[in-house]
Amino acid sequence: MPRTLALAEQLISRPSITPDDAGCQQILGERLAPLGFRLETIESGPADFRVTNLWALRPGSARGDAARTLVFAGHTDVVPTGPLEQWTSPPFTPSHRDGRLYGRGACDMKSSLAAFVVAIEDFLAATPDPRLGLALLLTSDEEGPATDGTVVVCNALAARGQRLDYCIVGEPTSVERCGDMIKNGRRGTMSGRLTVKGVQGHIAYPHLAKNPVHAFAPALAELVAIDAAGGWDAASNPYFQPTSWQISNMHAGTGASNVIPGSAVIDFNFRFSTEATPESLQARVKAVLDAHGLDYTLSWTLGGLPFLTTPGELVAAVQQAICDETGIETALSTSGGTSDARFIARICKQVVELGPVNASIHKIDEHIAVGEIEQLKNIYQRTLDRLEALQKV
């Protein structure tokens, strides 16, 4: 059995549902330690939601300004299985059918983790003393609230002044074939909760009440018009869709058909590009609400800032590695939701996400094509080779 496949199966067999690492990081650490990696476990979170993080570092031979470090980043935790009776085979028993490996985490993202480690092993076997520094950043809190995982490690590294130059996150980014799409950025996410105040009353006497839904309607129309026109951004950006504003929930009233509600609560969310900031979006919403004379309260929750890695050394190395291994001209994308790359991008200028085909992630009978696992390992190894060659220039 190929080493990458064997390691992927070993990881899948561990029921590491968030925040339980279930020993996955120990398995990986035991492969890295003999290669010269210094291992550091960083635990975080309350006793009933204890998160395990692993920071593993192998400095390169280059010194001073010439030193560069590449980080492979990912998560050992997986989402819950859902109804066990709906799985064709047990979710934590690696199973093979029709050239596919089945199991929870097979695609998201234990095969990527296995490919990381075996790629490093093979790279160091061929290049025992690389100028390029190597690191792994792993967490058991990516599928959960993500408050005690990668962000905690990044904060610790920033406090130490640890330099990170390149990062590859192993999220499943491919669409139809391994390597056909990589993420070179992600939109930010920010949610708001708006409470429009009115005066409750009998629906037959509207002059004695104030309907907050009616009061909000003109402001809602204006906000929708701004969104439809793509007007939230300061300028267009070739790498991002325009910033979007969408309502997710609206609630008003008591449930009775003859009572004007006393308040209306509206939940909404921005997915925003690097052409907007949380402050600019908040100010724009407030200006609209104030212009319509609403009596309201508004609270904000920032889920993550956007990031963008423009084509450069890392993007070029990854694209060429994919082309050399698969013959595919990969597409760059910033679509989809958020990932832990948003935390890493704060301390690392070049971050991309590259992983297997994502069609079965979080589903019953999650799976990955067996051939894709070794292909992914080879892409990671080719990327290491290319970045190492750059350090010798």
C-alpha positions as CSV (number, residue, x, y, z in Angstrom):
1,M,0.0,0.0,0.0
2,P,1.4,3.5,-0.8
3,R,2.6,5.3,2.3
4,T,0.3,8.3,1.7
5,L,-2.8,6.0,1.5
6,A,-1.8,4.0,4.6
7,L,-1.3,7.2,6.6
8,A,-4.6,8.6,5.4
9,E,-6.4,5.4,6.5
10,Q,-4.7,5.6,9.9
11,L,-6.0,9.1,10.4
12,I,-9.5,8.4,9.2
13,S,-9.7,5.5,11.7
14,R,-9.5,8.1,14.5
15,P,-13.0,9.5,15.5
16,S,-11.7,13.1,15.8
17,I,-15.0,15.0,15.9
18,T,-14.4,18.6,17.0
19,P,-12.7,19.4,19.3
20,D,-11.3,15.9,19.9
21,D,-8.0,15.3,18.0
22,A,-8.2,11.6,19.0
23,G,-4.5,11.2,18.7
24,C,-4.1,12.3,15.1
25,Q,-1.5,15.0,15.8
26,Q,0.5,12.5,17.8
27,I,0.6,10.1,14.8
28,L,1.8,12.9,12.5
29,G,4.3,14.3,15.1
30,E,5.9,10.8,15.4
31,R,6.5,11.0,11.6
32,L,8.0,14.5,11.8
33,A,10.2,14.3,14.9
34,P,12.8,12.0,13.3
35,L,13.0,14.5,10.4
36,G,14.3,17.2,12.6
37,F,11.0,19.0,13.5
38,R,10.6,20.6,16.8
39,L,7.1,19.8,18.1
40,E,5.0,22.0,20.3
41,T,1.5,21.2,21.5
42,I,-0.6,24.2,22.3
43,E,-3.9,23.5,24.1
44,S,-6.6,26.0,24.5
45,G,-10.2,26.4,25.5
46,P,-12.4,25.4,28.5
47,A,-12.3,22.0,30.1
48,D,-15.4,20.9,28.3
49,F,-14.2,22.0,24.8
50,R,-10.4,21.5,25.0
51,V,-8.7,22.1,21.7
52,T,-5.3,20.5,20.7
53,N,-3.0,22.4,18.3
54,L,0.4,21.3,16.9
55,W,3.1,23.6,15.8
56,A,6.0,21.7,14.2
57,L,9.0,23.6,12.8
58,R,12.2,22.5,11.0
59,P,14.4,25.6,10.3
60,G,16.1,25.7,6.9
61,S,19.9,26.1,6.4
62,A,19.5,29.7,5.1
63,R,20.1,32.5,7.6
64,G,19.2,36.1,8.0
65,D,17.2,37.8,5.3
66,A,17.7,34.8,3.0
67,A,15.7,32.5,5.3
68,R,12.2,31.5,4.1
69,T,9.7,29.2,5.7
70,L,6.8,27.3,4.1
71,V,3.9,26.2,6.4
72,F,1.5,23.4,5.6
73,A,-1.7,24.1,7.6
74,G,-4.8,22.1,8.2
75,H,-7.1,20.5,10.7
76,T,-7.4,17.1,12.3
77,D,-11.0,17.5,13.4
78,V,-14.0,16.4,11.4
79,V,-17.7,17.2,11.4
80,P,-20.2,14.7,13.1
81,T,-21.1,11.7,11.1
82,G,-24.8,12.1,10.9
83,P,-27.1,9.0,11.1
84,L,-24.8,6.0,11.2
85,E,-27.4,3.8,9.6
86,Q,-27.2,5.9,6.4
87,W,-23.5,5.1,5.9
88,T,-22.7,2.3,3.6
89,S,-19.7,1.4,5.7
90,P,-18.8,2.7,9.2
91,P,-17.5,6.3,9.0
92,F,-14.4,5.6,11.0
93,T,-13.5,2.3,9.3
94,P,-11.6,3.2,6.1
95,S,-13.3,1.3,3.3
96,H,-12.6,0.9,-0.4
97,R,-15.2,0.7,-3.2
98,D,-14.9,1.4,-6.9
99,G,-11.5,3.0,-6.6
100,R,-12.6,5.3,-3.8
101,L,-11.6,5.6,-0.1
102,Y,-14.6,6.1,2.2
103,G,-14.7,7.5,5.7
104,R,-15.4,10.7,7.6
105,G,-12.5,13.1,6.9
106,A,-11.3,11.2,3.8
107,C,-11.7,14.4,1.8
108,D,-11.9,17.1,4.5
109,M,-9.0,16.8,5.2
110,K,-7.1,13.8,6.4
111,S,-5.9,12.8,3.0
112,S,-4.3,16.3,2.7
113,L,-2.6,15.9,6.0
114,A,-1.2,12.5,5.0
115,A,0.0,14.0,1.7
116,F,1.7,16.9,3.6
117,V,3.7,14.6,5.7
118,V,4.7,12.1,3.0
119,A,5.6,14.9,0.7
120,I,7.9,16.3,3.4
121,E,9.5,12.9,3.9
122,D,10.2,12.4,0.3
123,F,11.4,16.0,-0.2
124,L,13.9,15.7,2.7
125,A,15.1,12.3,1.5
126,A,16.1,14.0,-1.8
127,T,17.2,17.3,-0.2
128,P,18.5,16.5,3.3
129,D,19.7,20.0,4.1
130,P,17.3,22.4,2.4
131,R,17.6,26.1,2.7
132,L,13.8,26.3,2.9
133,G,12.4,26.1,6.4
134,L,9.4,23.7,6.9
135,A,6.5,23.8,9.3
136,L,3.1,22.3,10.0
137,L,0.3,24.1,11.8
138,L,-2.6,21.7,12.8
139,T,-5.7,22.2,14.9
140,S,-8.7,20.3,16.2
141,D,-10.9,23.3,16.1
142,E,-11.5,24.3,12.5
143,E,-14.9,22.6,12.0
144,G,-16.2,24.2,15.3
145,P,-16.2,27.7,16.6
146,A,-12.5,28.2,15.5
147,T,-11.8,30.4,18.6
148,D,-9.1,28.1,20.2
149,G,-7.4,26.7,17.2
150,T,-5.3,28.2,14.4
151,V,-6.0,31.8,15.6
152,V,-4.4,30.9,19.0
153,V,-1.3,29.5,17.3
154,C,-1.0,32.5,15.0
155,N,-1.2,34.9,17.9
156,A,1.5,33.0,19.7
157,L,3.8,33.0,16.6
158,A,3.2,36.7,16.0
159,A,4.2,37.4,19.6
160,R,7.4,35.5,19.1
161,G,8.2,37.3,15.9
162,Q,8.2,34.0,14.0
163,R,8.6,34.6,10.2
164,L,6.3,32.8,7.8
165,D,6.7,33.4,4.1
166,Y,4.5,30.8,2.3
167,C,1.5,28.8,3.5
168,I,-0.5,26.0,1.8
169,V,-3.7,25.1,3.5
170,G,-5.0,21.6,2.6
171,E,-8.7,22.5,2.3
172,P,-10.5,20.6,-0.5
173,T,-10.6,23.2,-3.2
174,S,-10.7,21.1,-6.4
175,V,-14.0,20.9,-8.3
176,E,-13.8,18.0,-10.8
177,R,-10.1,17.0,-10.9
178,C,-7.3,17.3,-8.3
179,G,-5.7,20.7,-8.8
180,D,-8.2,22.2,-11.2
181,M,-8.9,25.1,-8.7
182,I,-6.9,26.7,-5.8
183,K,-8.0,29.5,-3.5
184,N,-5.7,32.5,-3.5
185,G,-8.0,34.5,-1.2
186,R,-11.3,34.4,0.6
187,R,-14.0,37.0,1.3
188,G,-14.5,38.4,4.8
189,T,-17.7,37.8,6.7
190,M,-19.5,40.1,9.1
191,S,-23.0,39.7,10.5
192,G,-25.3,42.4,12.0
193,R,-28.4,42.2,14.1
194,L,-30.7,45.2,13.7
195,T,-33.6,45.9,16.1
196,V,-36.0,48.5,14.8
197,K,-38.2,49.9,17.6
198,G,-41.8,50.7,17.2
199,V,-44.9,50.9,19.4
200,Q,-47.1,47.9,19.8
201,G,-50.8,48.3,19.4
202,H,-54.2,47.1,18.1
203,I,-54.1,46.6,14.4
204,A,-57.5,48.4,14.1
205,Y,-56.0,51.6,15.6
206,P,-52.7,52.1,13.7
207,H,-52.6,55.8,14.6
208,L,-52.1,54.7,18.2
209,A,-49.1,52.5,17.3
210,K,-46.0,52.6,15.2
211,N,-45.2,49.6,13.0
212,P,-41.5,49.0,12.8
213,V,-41.8,46.8,9.7
214,H,-43.4,49.6,7.8
215,A,-40.8,52.0,9.1
216,F,-37.9,49.8,8.0
217,A,-39.3,49.0,4.6
218,P,-37.9,52.1,2.8
219,A,-34.5,51.6,4.3
220,L,-34.6,47.9,3.3
221,A,-35.4,48.9,-0.3
222,E,-32.4,51.3,-0.3
223,L,-30.1,48.6,1.2
224,V,-31.2,46.1,-1.4
225,A,-30.7,48.6,-4.2
226,I,-27.1,49.2,-3.0
227,D,-26.4,45.5,-3.0
228,A,-28.0,45.0,-6.5
229,A,-25.8,47.7,-7.9
230,G,-22.6,46.3,-6.4
231,G,-22.2,49.6,-4.5
232,W,-20.6,48.4,-1.3
233,D,-17.1,48.3,-2.6
234,A,-14.8,51.3,-3.2
235,A,-13.7,49.8,-6.5
236,S,-13.9,46.6,-8.5
237,N,-11.4,43.8,-7.9
238,P,-10.5,41.2,-10.6
239,Y,-10.1,38.5,-7.9
240,F,-13.4,38.9,-6.0
241,Q,-17.1,39.0,-6.6
242,P,-18.6,42.3,-5.4
243,T,-19.4,42.5,-1.7
244,S,-22.8,41.1,-1.0
245,W,-25.4,42.0,1.7
246,Q,-28.1,39.4,2.5
247,I,-30.8,39.1,5.1
248,S,-30.8,35.7,6.8
249,N,-33.7,36.2,9.4
250,M,-36.5,38.6,10.1
251,H,-38.9,38.5,13.0
252,A,-41.6,40.8,14.2
253,G,-44.9,40.4,16.0
254,T,-46.5,38.2,18.6
255,G,-48.1,35.6,16.3
256,A,-51.5,37.2,16.7
257,S,-53.1,38.6,13.5
258,N,-54.5,41.7,15.2
259,V,-51.4,43.1,16.9
260,I,-49.0,45.6,15.5
261,P,-45.5,44.5,16.5
262,G,-43.5,46.6,18.9
263,S,-40.1,45.8,17.3
264,A,-38.6,44.0,14.3
265,V,-35.3,42.1,14.5
266,I,-33.4,41.6,11.3
267,D,-30.2,39.4,11.0
268,F,-28.0,40.1,8.0
269,N,-24.6,39.2,6.7
270,F,-21.9,40.8,4.5
271,R,-19.5,38.7,2.5
272,F,-16.9,41.4,1.5
273,S,-13.9,41.8,-0.7
274,T,-10.6,43.5,0.0
275,E,-12.1,46.6,-1.5
276,A,-14.3,47.1,1.6
277,T,-13.6,47.3,5.3
278,P,-15.8,46.4,8.3
279,E,-15.7,50.1,9.2
280,S,-16.8,51.3,5.7
281,L,-19.7,48.8,5.6
282,Q,-20.9,49.6,9.1
283,A,-20.8,53.3,8.3
284,R,-22.8,52.8,5.1
285,V,-25.5,50.8,6.8
286,K,-25.8,53.4,9.7
287,A,-26.1,56.2,7.2
288,V,-29.0,54.6,5.5
289,L,-30.8,53.8,8.7
290,D,-30.2,57.3,10.1
291,A,-31.4,58.9,6.8
292,H,-34.8,57.2,7.2
293,G,-35.1,58.4,10.8
294,L,-35.3,54.9,12.4
295,D,-35.2,54.3,16.1
296,Y,-32.9,51.3,16.2
297,T,-30.1,49.4,17.9
298,L,-27.4,47.6,15.8
299,S,-24.8,45.1,16.9
300,W,-22.0,43.6,14.8
301,T,-20.0,40.3,14.7
302,L,-16.9,40.2,12.6
303,G,-16.3,36.6,11.6
304,G,-13.2,37.1,9.5
305,L,-11.3,39.6,7.4
306,P,-10.8,39.0,3.7
307,F,-7.4,38.1,2.3
308,L,-5.8,38.0,-1.1
309,T,-2.5,36.5,-2.4
310,T,-1.8,38.0,-5.7
311,P,0.2,35.9,-8.2
312,G,3.8,35.6,-7.1
313,E,6.3,33.0,-6.0
314,L,3.9,30.7,-4.1
315,V,1.0,30.9,-6.7
316,A,3.5,30.3,-9.5
317,A,5.1,27.4,-7.7
318,V,1.8,25.7,-7.0
319,Q,0.4,26.3,-10.5
320,Q,3.5,24.8,-12.1
321,A,3.5,21.9,-9.7
322,I,-0.1,21.1,-10.6
323,C,0.6,21.4,-14.3
324,D,3.7,19.2,-14.1
325,E,1.8,16.5,-12.2
326,T,-1.6,16.6,-13.9
327,G,-1.3,18.7,-17.1
328,I,-4.0,21.0,-15.7
329,E,-4.0,24.8,-16.0
330,T,-5.4,25.5,-12.6
331,A,-7.9,28.3,-11.9
332,L,-7.5,30.9,-9.1
333,S,-10.6,31.5,-7.0
334,T,-11.8,33.4,-3.9
335,S,-15.2,31.9,-3.9
336,G,-16.9,29.9,-1.1
337,G,-17.0,30.5,2.6
338,T,-14.2,31.1,5.1
339,S,-11.3,29.0,6.3
340,D,-8.5,29.1,8.8
341,A,-6.4,30.8,6.0
342,R,-8.0,34.0,7.2
343,F,-6.0,33.8,10.5
344,I,-2.7,32.7,8.8
345,A,-2.9,35.5,6.3
346,R,-2.4,38.0,9.1
347,I,1.1,36.8,9.7
348,C,2.0,35.3,6.3
349,K,2.0,37.3,3.0
350,Q,1.5,34.4,0.6
351,V,-1.3,31.9,1.4
352,V,-3.1,29.6,-0.9
353,E,-5.5,26.7,-0.3
354,L,-5.0,23.5,-2.3
355,G,-6.7,20.1,-1.7
356,P,-8.8,17.3,-3.2
357,V,-12.1,17.4,-5.0
358,N,-14.7,18.7,-2.6
359,A,-17.9,17.1,-3.9
360,S,-18.4,14.8,-0.9
361,I,-17.2,16.9,2.0
362,H,-19.5,16.9,5.1
363,K,-21.8,14.3,3.4
364,I,-22.8,10.8,4.3
365,D,-20.3,8.4,2.6
366,E,-17.6,11.0,2.3
367,H,-14.9,9.8,0.0
368,I,-11.9,10.5,-2.1
369,A,-10.6,8.8,-5.3
370,V,-7.6,6.7,-4.2
371,G,-5.4,7.9,-7.1
372,E,-6.0,11.5,-6.1
373,I,-4.2,10.9,-2.7
374,E,-0.8,10.1,-4.2
375,Q,-1.4,12.8,-6.9
376,L,-1.9,15.4,-4.2
377,K,1.2,14.3,-2.4
378,N,3.2,14.7,-5.6
379,I,1.9,18.2,-6.1
380,Y,2.9,19.2,-2.6
381,Q,6.4,17.7,-3.1
382,R,6.8,19.4,-6.5
383,T,5.9,22.7,-4.9
384,L,8.5,22.1,-2.2
385,D,11.1,21.4,-4.9
386,R,10.2,24.6,-6.8
387,L,10.3,26.8,-3.7
388,E,13.6,25.3,-2.6
389,A,15.0,26.1,-6.1
390,L,14.0,29.7,-5.6
391,Q,16.0,29.9,-2.4
392,K,19.2,29.0,-4.2
393,V,18.9,31.9,-6.7
